[in-house]
Amino acid sequence: MKEIQISTEFITLGQFLKLADIIQTGGMVKWFLSEHEVYVNGELDDRRGRKLRVNDTVEVPGVGAFIVIS
């Protein structure tokens, strides 16, 4: 599981995908979430504004698993 460090209280799923180098630009978020399954803490989620906090996990089948750290 790859660790992704944040320096704020939370990060949105859209910002996270860019920070984790899963997508190149913020403009790709909506398309990516419509074409790929993204699991946040084990639950399917397609909301780019979903707030992720420390210890949340994000899994993208075929891409990898990530955990938010501070």
Backbone torsions as a table, in degrees:
resi	resn	phi	psi	omega
1	MET	NA	126.7	-178.5
2	LYS	-85.1	136.3	179.6
3	GLU	-92.2	133.3	176.9
4	ILE	-118.5	118.0	-175.1
5	GLN	-90.8	135.6	174.3
6	ILE	-121.5	153.9	-179.4
7	SER	-112.5	5.3	-180.0
8	THR	-115.4	175.9	-179.0
9	GLU	-65.1	-37.4	179.5
10	PHE	-150.4	169.0	176.0
11	ILE	-140.2	144.9	179.5
12	THR	-78.3	158.5	179.1
13	LEU	-58.1	-40.1	178.1
14	GLY	-60.9	-45.8	177.9
15	GLN	-64.5	-38.2	-179.1
16	PHE	-62.3	-45.3	-179.0
17	LEU	-59.6	-35.9	178.2
18	LYS	-73.5	-44.2	-179.6
19	LEU	-62.0	-35.5	-178.9
20	ALA	-83.3	4.5	-179.7
21	ASP	61.8	30.0	176.0
22	ILE	-82.9	-35.9	174.7
23	ILE	-125.3	158.6	-177.5
24	GLN	-88.6	-34.8	-177.0
25	THR	-133.5	157.2	178.0
26	GLY	-62.6	-26.2	179.7
27	GLY	-68.3	-15.8	-179.7
28	MET	-85.0	-10.1	-172.9
29	VAL	-57.0	-53.0	-176.3
30	LYS	-59.6	-45.7	178.2
31	TRP	-61.9	-47.2	-177.3
32	PHE	-59.0	-45.5	-178.0
33	LEU	-68.8	-24.1	178.1
34	SER	-82.4	-22.9	-176.0
35	GLU	-101.6	-18.7	-175.4
36	HIS	-127.7	148.6	174.1
37	GLU	-83.3	131.9	177.7
38	VAL	-127.2	126.2	-179.4
39	TYR	-109.3	126.1	176.1
40	VAL	-110.1	118.5	-177.1
41	ASN	52.0	39.6	176.0
42	GLY	85.1	-4.2	-178.9
43	GLU	-111.3	135.4	177.5
44	LEU	-61.1	129.3	-178.0
45	ASP	-144.6	130.7	179.7
46	ASP	-121.9	21.5	-179.6
47	ARG	-93.2	113.0	-177.9
48	ARG	-66.4	-20.7	178.6
49	GLY	-89.8	2.8	179.1
50	ARG	-55.3	126.6	-178.2
51	LYS	-83.5	125.6	176.8
52	LEU	-106.0	135.4	179.5
53	ARG	-121.0	173.4	-179.4
54	VAL	-54.1	136.7	-179.3
55	ASN	80.8	-3.0	173.4
56	ASP	-70.6	147.4	177.6
57	THR	-114.6	146.8	178.0
58	VAL	-128.9	127.5	178.3
59	GLU	-124.7	130.2	176.9
60	VAL	-122.8	105.2	-178.7
61	PRO	-53.3	131.6	-179.3
62	GLY	87.6	-12.7	-179.3
63	VAL	-113.6	-50.8	179.2
64	GLY	153.2	178.9	178.8
65	ALA	-118.6	142.2	-174.6
66	PHE	-136.4	152.4	173.7
67	ILE	-130.7	140.8	-179.5
68	VAL	-86.0	127.1	176.0
69	ILE	-124.3	163.1	179.0
70	SER	-102.0	NA	NA
